[in-house]
Amino acid sequence: LLAEVTPSHLNHVFFTGSGSECNDTVLRMVRHYWASKGQPEKQVIISRHNAYHGSTVAGASLGGMKGMHAQGGLPIPGIVHIDQPYHFGEGQGMSAHEFGLARARQLEEKIQELGVDQVAAFIGEPIQGAGGVIIPPDSYWPEIQRICDKYGILLIADEVICGFGRTGHWFASEGFGIKPDLMCLAKGITSGYLPMGAVMVGDRVAKVLVEEGGEFNHGFTYSGHPVACAVAIANITLMQNESIVKRVHDSIGPYLQRRWAELADHPLVGETRGKGLVAALEIVQDKQTNSRFPAELQAGMTCREFCFNNGLVMRAVGDTMIISPPLVITEEQVDELVNLARLSLDLTAAKLRG
Ligand SMILES: *Cc1c(COP(=O)(O)O)cnc(C)c1O
């Protein structure tokens, strides 16, 4: 069933119990792949600052969260980070297009700096979720794909948040035109009702592992747990039968995005952005310059408290507010969501501006 819903070149599955376990699995799998091909020195995995890939040792190391690296002696060796494609936060003075290309080309510079004979793979979330719903400029992913192809390094898409319809495609890789060699899945695989993860393995990697890799000495007690699989099958089948992804793509996603974009006129909002049923807005002090409130005012956390107290689950990542509502949300509920977001922004503005 997973081979059916994922892109056509992904036909092998390594089951795990979570998204973090997927990323620990891909770290070992890509190194084992290159070793099996007689290039054991290809070890380095390139990731991005402010990426989120989980809380296990490899997951948190592949991730680029400073607060996580500061605890427990991370990252482990053999992982390097380049800058993220966060245009609003880091791309002042550049068009989104130029900025996307510049950030993608850091991958090429890093490969050249390290030497392609040392580099195993690049890993990225199609849209960074936990990092603040960072949607790369359209120029970014095609350039990343071009660089991975040019140097022959593996491309890993961490679709743990983006997968299973969130962006209006079954997998965000399809929407961005990415052809990943490995894809990490969890969360939406069971709609969160039971813990489960899966690494989708592309034909190119699977062939080498099967023909030359021998036994892959890796596995979890709960890999492919039958109860989790039963829930995943029920979930995916229901998504297919009720055309939930198509509904996100064709109607409820565009409706949410249209309504969400109206918040851009709010005096606290420097930018709104989103895709499908995931969205973010940036709280700023000054809409002309997009400057932030002083950190000690905790603008994002202040807004989050007003949201929670008024019945809206909206998270704060710094001063970026993010939402990820259920895929079955109705138009009336979207209206309620947007109204509560505006109310919370009004209350935040009143509090911060005194
Ligand atoms: C949530 C998440 C993970 C970690 O998954 P867990 O099931 O919490 O271990 C990894 N990658 C991404 C992109 C995530 O959003």
The ligand as an SDF file (V2000), in Angstrom:
LIG
                    3D

 15 15  0  0  0  0  0  0  0  0999 V2000
    8.1320   14.8500   14.1050 C   0  0  0  0  0  0  0  0  0  0  0  0
    9.2940   14.7840   13.1410 C   0  0  0  0  0  0  0  0  0  0  0  0
   10.3100   13.8320   13.2850 C   0  0  0  0  0  0  0  0  0  0  0  0
   10.3950   12.9260   14.4750 C   0  0  0  0  0  0  0  0  0  0  0  0
    9.3590   11.9890   14.5170 O   0  0  0  0  0  0  0  0  0  0  0  0
    9.0540   11.2540   15.9230 P   0  0  0  0  0  0  0  0  0  0  0  0
    7.9680   10.2860   15.5330 O   0  0  0  0  0  0  0  0  0  0  0  0
    8.6280   12.3080   16.8840 O   0  0  0  0  0  0  0  0  0  0  0  0
   10.2930   10.5670   16.3320 O   0  0  0  0  0  0  0  0  0  0  0  0
   11.2760   13.7430   12.3140 C   0  0  0  0  0  0  0  0  0  0  0  0
   11.2580   14.5460   11.2430 N   0  0  0  0  0  0  0  0  0  0  0  0
   10.3100   15.4770   11.0650 C   0  0  0  0  0  0  0  0  0  0  0  0
   10.3320   16.3190    9.8450 C   0  0  0  0  0  0  0  0  0  0  0  0
    9.3060   15.6510   12.0260 C   0  0  0  0  0  0  0  0  0  0  0  0
    8.3970   16.5980   11.8670 O   0  0  0  0  0  0  0  0  0  0  0  0
  1  2  1  0
  2  3  1  0
  2 14  2  0
  3  4  1  0
  3 10  2  0
  4  5  1  0
  5  6  1  0
  6  7  2  0
  6  8  1  0
  6  9  1  0
 10 11  1  0
 11 12  2  0
 12 13  1  0
 12 14  1  0
 14 15  1  0
M  END
$$$$
